[in-house]
Amino acid sequence: MQLLLRRQDPVPSAFQLLRTSSAESRMVCGDVVAVWEVALSDGIYRIEFAHGTTTGKRVVYVNGTEVLRKDWMFKLVGKETFTLGRADTKATINIEAISGFTYEYSLNVDGKSLQKFIDNRAKTTKTWVVQVDGTDYRVVLEKDTMDVWCNGQKMDTTGEFVDDGTETHFLVGEHDCCIKAMSCGKKKNGIVHCLLLDGEKVPAPTQ
């Protein structure tokens, strides 16, 4: 029996939309019918949704931990809402019937479709992954507040104005880090942010 999977949004490792029949749902990882990955400032969250279309069971797992469970639901369609991360970002799974016993699952984050949420974060945040002393660190800058997060922790920072922009300083281990913000000279591109580790520029991953 074939499982129908449709990618709605071009995001690596994130199943944006999954359709499954009631018979198929029992075959997929113990009723897990949809999986998404959501990148927030304090980390990347893997969401798994289990839907028992015979019993109406609904279970939500975040990074492998059960955060919501309803064992008996007479209504097989509807919504389930929970929160993600330290900022308690609101997330909602939508369950819709397509035809017969086929269902469609989609995820909204912070009141937006997952793709719109991802697009918005691409504009308002900047992310780098850097290896320091053999350990990978994920550094996230929130451009609107200039808050800096590193591997899920909000960093203590100091900021200063320099001739060509601003610098935000913090420590990763025993190493000096600096996020430099400067104008690129083109109105369309606005402010450019770069990360320096011990004075060396760290390349930003492709969004």
DADA-V687842 format. One record per run of one state. SS is the DSSP state (~ for helix, > for strand, _ for the rest). FROM is the first residue (numbers start at 1). LEN is the number of residues. If there is no record, write none. Layout:
SS&FROM&LEN / SS&FROM&LEN
This chain:
_&1&3 / >&4&3 / _&7&10 / >&17&5 / ~&22&4 / _&26&6 / >&32&9 / _&41&2 / >&43&9 / _&52&6 / >&58&5 / _&63&2 / >&65&6 / _&71&7 / >&78&7 / _&85&4 / >&89&11 / _&100&2 / >&102&8 / _&110&2 / >&112&2 / ~&114&11 / >&125&8 / _&133&2 / >&135&8 / _&143&4 / >&147&4 / _&151&2 / >&153&2 / _&155&3 / >&158&5 / _&163&2 / >&165&8 / _&173&2 / >&175&9 / _&184&7 / >&191&7 / _&198&2 / >&200&3 / _&203&5
